[in-house]
């Protein structure tokens, strides 16, 4: 398995208002100053380690800063992602489009999601992409308000050098109406592959963390602490196991500090791992459990799958025939940073996975995809106890790198979007766990990551694309009426 970033591995294996922008200005590493933004620091009740006042979880939600994925929520306003499903903040990533064509026919042995006429794809529309050049080669991105000006900013990671020298990240400040300002670039760990936003030092400000390939495959996570005006301090690194591929944040031991789960690849014939990194609340981590995660684990999702109030993990592994086929594996959380005995789920093949409530019953479901030998995708509808109904097949036209869950057409039902090599396939949800046929548009030359976020503040999720092939970030505003 190629130890390059998750989305690039998939591509090679089977494969917001226009504004001018300039190249990124490079610093020598230290603090990165994003610039303007009047940041109002949270009150002491947002930093006392107790769920109080109107917080939806410990020190977040309500009048405190929004919660990261996996934290409890009462509405989307409580969540950094903007999406609250089943009382939990959910991950929302991927896509870029403006509906054009029907795609795909039923494939595979799973029951096919035929869909009905509930979702009206004709109303769905996105503006043409606006391109921003970061003076870097983006392989992953995160969208959030880092400087407190109520406009979403975009951060990217860049491993284009493929050397043992520090890699880079770039930050585009949001300037309003979905547009981005000039990127500023600074250093992070060696060979950054993925990037997340979250409050990792419990100061009430959103930090960045990159997942780094490291020297000779010795992975690390690099936390870049928000300095208070949207700038970031020099990276604080913690070991993250060998050949890291993907990661997810959540409070796995319920101590009010963000933890990480990292998927680690391994040579053929050797099981990969899920490495648990327990946060110290100061931006550092110490190693927790290392869980067998199947052969060539690629991606990991965190959610309360069994309804016990504790975060569980689901790992998607590419497989290593004849040793083992591709798999989805559930690790039930014990609530103390450890995990119970794992269970392989009845998914035919999965390299990517995301979790959310797809049918509106308040229980966590899974959407998954695989690349080889032919593109496959599907959903597992959760029963709320850690078990799932039989998988339902979804038809997609190409190999998927990431999956997004969001209501893009504003009908109150969750939709799916699958990021492909050059296009994104969108399947509108019918609200019952079934989906319409895929719709697709060309979105770039070599897509590695996408995010769904309300960039222009109109209440509709827009799309932000990391286009590795074009060395660009592109924003597509949601113009659905």
N, C-alpha and C positions, 0 to 999 in steps of 0.2 A: 504494500500500500504506500503510495507516495505521501511523504510527511509534509507536504505543502498545505496551505490553508484549506479548510473544509470545502468551501465552494469550488476552489480551483481543482481539488482532487476529483470532485464529481464531474466537473467539466471535462477534464482530461481522461478520466477513466472510461466514460461512455459518451463519453465526451468528458418656487414655488413662484407672477408678475416678472417680467424679464428685467434684468439689471446687468450692467457691465461688471466684469470682474477682472482682476489681474492675477498675476502669479503670486504665490505665497511668499511672504517675507520670512526668511530663515533666521532663527536666533542660534546661539551657541549652546542651548540646552537649558539652563536655569528656569526661571519663571517665564510663563507664557502669559502675556497680557492681552486679553480679548478686547478690552477697552470699555466703552460706555456701558452703563447699566447701573441703575440705582438699586443695589441689593439691600433688602431689608432682612436683617437676621432674625431667625425665629426666637420667640421668647423662651424663658427657661423651662417651661413645661414641655417644650419640644425636644429637650435634651436631658430629661431626668430619668430615662429608662423605664418609664411607667406609662401605660395607656391611660390617659386621663383627658379631661375637658371634652373636646369633640373629636379626638383622634380616632381613626378607624383601626389603627394598630399602634404598637409602641412607638411614640415620637414621630408619627407620620400620619398623613391624611387629615381631613378637616381643615382647620386653620394653620396646621403645621405643613412642612414640605410634603409633596406627594410621595406615596409609597412605591418602592420598587416591586418588581414582579414577585409573586408569592406571598406578599403581605395582604392582610385583610383590608377590605374596602366596602364602602356603602354605595359608591357611585364612581363613574369614571374620573371625576374631579379629584378623587383620593389617590389616583394612580399616576405614576410617572409616564406610563405608556398611554394613559387616557382611556383604558379599557378595563372595566370591572366585570368579571363574569363569575357567577357562583360564589360571590362574596370574596373573591381573590383577585388581586391585580394580575393581569395576564400579559404575556409577551405578545407584541405585535411587530412583525417585521415583514420585509419583502415587498415587492412588485413595482410596476410602472407600466401604464397602458392607456389606451383609448380604444375601446372595443372595435374590432373589425370583423373577424371571421369566426364561424363555427369550426371547431376542430375536433377530431378524434372519433373513434368508434369504440364500442365495448371491447375490452381485452381482459385476459386472465381468467382465473377460475372463481373469483369472488362474485357474489351477487352484484349486479351493476346498479349504481344509483341512477335511476332513470329521470328523476326530477319531475316536476309538473309545470304548470303555468303560473306559479305563484310569484316568481321573481321576473321582473320586466327589464331585460338587459338593454332594451332600446333607450332607456332613460339614462344609462350610465355613460359618463363622458369625462375625459381629462384633457386639459390643455396640452399643447405640444411642449416637450421638455425644454427647460432653460438650462443651459450648460455652464458650469463653473469649473475653472481649472485650478487645482490646488498646488501646482508645481510638485506633484507627487503622484504615485500610482496607487489608488485606493483599493484595498482588498476587503474592507469592512467599514461600517459606519454606525453612528449612534446619534439620534436627534433628541435634544432636550434643551431647556432654558438654563444655561450655565451661569449667566450674568445677572439674572433676576430682573430683566427688563420686559418680561412677559412676551418675548418673541423667541421662537425656537431656533436654536443654533444647531450646526451639524459638525460632528467630529469624525475624522476618518483615521484609519491606521494604514501604514505603508511599509511593505517589506521588499520593495523593488530592488534594493541593493543586493539582497541574498548573500550578505557577508556577515562576518562575526562582529561587525561594528554596530553601535546602537542604531536602531531603526527610528522612524519618525511617526508623528501624528500631526494632523493639521486640523485647525478649527476655523470654520466659517461662521461669523456672527450673523444671526438673523437681523435684518434691517426693516422688517415689516412687509405686509402684503405678500408673504411667501418668498421674498427675495433674500439672497445671502450677500454679505459683504466680502471684502478681500480676505483670503485665507492667511493665517499665520501658522508657521510650522516650527516644531521643536522636537527634541529627541525623547525616545522612550526606550524600552528594552530591546534586546537583539532579536530581529526578525519578528516583529509583531504580526499576528495573524487575525485576531478578532479584537473587538473593542466594545465595552459596555459602559453605561452610566449608572451611578449609584452613590449613596452617601456611605463611604467605607470608613470614615473616621468620626462619624457621629457628631459632626459640627453643624448639621442642618443644611449643608451645601452639597450639590451634586458633584462628585468626583468622576474621573475617568479611570478605567482599568483596561490594560491591553493584555492579551494572551500571547506570549512570545515563544517562538520556536527555540530560541537560545543557541548557544554554542554547542556543536556536536549533538544536537537534539535534546540537550538538557533544558527543558522548558521552565518558564517563569511567568508569573503575573506581575505587572508593573502598575502600581497605583499612583496616579497623578492627582494630588490633592488640590481642590479648588481653593485658590488663595483669597477668595472673598469678593473679587470684582469680575469674576469670569475667567481670570488667568489661572494657571496651574503650576504647582511647584515641580521640582525635579522628581523623577520617578523613584518610588520605593519598591524594590523587587523582593519577591518571595518565590522559592522553588515550587514548581508545579508538575513535576514528573517528566518522564521522557516522551518526546514526540507528541505534544499536546495538539489536539485537533479542534475542540470546541469547548465552550464553558457556559455556565449559567449561574446567576446570583440568587441567593435566598437565605433566610435565617433558619438554618437547618437544626440548630440546637436551642432556638427560642430564647436567646439571651439578649436580644435587641441589637445585635451586631451582624452585619452582612457577611455571609460565608460564600464560598464558591465551590462548584463541582466541575471538574475538568475531565474531559475524555482524552485518554492517552492511547495512542496507537502502539503496536508491537510488531515484531517480525512475523512472517507467515508461520503458522503452526503454534503461535503463542497468543494466549488471550490478552486483549488489552484491558485497561483499567479505567475505573472512575476514581479519580483522586479527590478526596474531600479536603478542602482548605478552610479551616475555622478562623473567622476574623477576630482580631483583637480589639476592634473598635478604634484603632489608631492608624489604620491603613496597612497593617501587616497581617500575616496569616501564619498559622502553624498547621502542620500536616495532621489530618485525621485519618479515617479509614481509606484503604485502597481496595476497591471492589472489582471483582472479575466482571467484565462488561461485554464479553463476546469477542469475536475476532474482528479486528479493525474497527473499533468504535469511532464514530464520526461526530455525532451530535447528541446533546442531552437536553432534556426539558425538565422543569420543576413545577409541580402542582400538587394539591391535595387530592389525589386520585381516589382514595378510599374513604374520604369524608370523616377522618378522625381528628382533623384540626392540625395535622402535622404534615410538613412538606415531604412529598415523595419524589423520586427521580425516575425518569424513563430514558434509557439509552438506546440509540439506534446504531447498529453495527453493520458494516458492509458485508461481513462474512468472509470465509476463507475455505472454499471447497477443496478437498473433500472433508476437511476438519469440521466445518460448521457452515450452515447457510446464514444469509443475512437475517437479522433478528431485531426485535424490540424486546427490551428487558425492563421489568418493573422492579424498583427497589423501594419497599415501603419504609418511610421514615419513622424512627422511634421518638423523634422530638428532642433528642439529646446530642444530635450530630452523628449518630450511628444509624445503620439501616438493617432491616430484617432480611430474611432469606429472599433471594430474588426469584422472579417468575418470568418465564418466557411467554410473551403474548402471541396470540394467533394472528400475526400479520405475515403475509407471504414473503415480503422483502421490504427492508426499510433502511435507508441511509440517513434520512432526515426525518425529524418529528417535531411537532409542536402540540401544545395542549390548550384546551379551552372548551367552553360549553357550546357545542355546535347545534344542539337541538332545543335549547331553552328550558331544559328540565332541572337546571341547577347542579348537574353532575358533570364532572370533567370527562371530556372525550379527547381522542387523539386523531390527528391527521398526519399521514406519513407518505413517503415517496422513496423510490429506488430507481437506479439508472439502468441496471444491466441484467440480462442481455437486451432487454427492451424497457422503455420507460413504464413504470407502474406507480400507482398512487391509490390511496384509500383512506377510509376513516374507521375508527373503532369507537362505537358509542358506549360510554361508561354506564355502569349500573350503580355507581356510587359506593361500592364496597371493594373496589380494587379489581373487579372482574369486568369483562366487556362482552357485548354481543358479537356475533360473527362479523368479520370484516366486510365492508362494502367497497366495491371497486369504483374508482374514479378514472376516467380516461383523460390523459394529458398527452400533448403532442411531442414532448421532448423530455430529456432528463432534467429533473428538478434539483436545484441547489438549496433552496430555502422555501419555507411556507409561511404565509401571513394569514392571520385571522382578523377581520375587521368588517364593519358594515359600510361598504363603499357606496351603495346605492340608496342608503337612508331609509330602508323599509323595515328596520328594526330586527333584521335577521343577520346572523353572522355569515360572511362570505369567505371563500378561500382564494388564495392566489399563490401560484407556484412559479418561482423564479427559474427560468431556463437559461440557456447559454446566451442567446441574443434577444429573447422574448420573455414575456410573462403571460401565463395562462390564468385566467380568472374564472372561477366557478361561483355563480351567485347561489346563495343558500335559500332553501325553501322554508327554513325554520324548524324542520323535523329531522334534520340530519341527512337529508338528501340534497342534491345540488344539480343545477342546470349544467348543460354541456359547456365545455371550456370555450372561452373567448380569448383572443390573443392579439398583441401588437408587438412590433419590433421596438426594443427598448435600449439597445446598445450593441456593442461589438463583442464584449466578453464580460458579462455581468457576474459579480462576485457577492454582492450584498444589496439589500434594499430595506427601506424602513417605511412604515405607514405612520404618519403624524400630521396633525393639523397645522401646517406651516403658515397658512395665511389667516388663521383665527376665525374662519367662517363656520366652524362646527363640523366640517367634513374632513375625513382623513385624506391627506395628499400623499404623494409618493416621492421618495428620494432614492436615487439609484447610485451605487458605486460601480462605475464602469471601468474595470481594470484595463480593457483593451483600448479605450480612448483616453486614459489618464484623466478622467473627469468625474465630477459629481453632477447629477442632473435632477432637477425638481419638476414634477408634473403636478399641477394644481387640479384638484377635483372640481369640475364644473357641472356635476350632475345637478339638474334643477330640483 
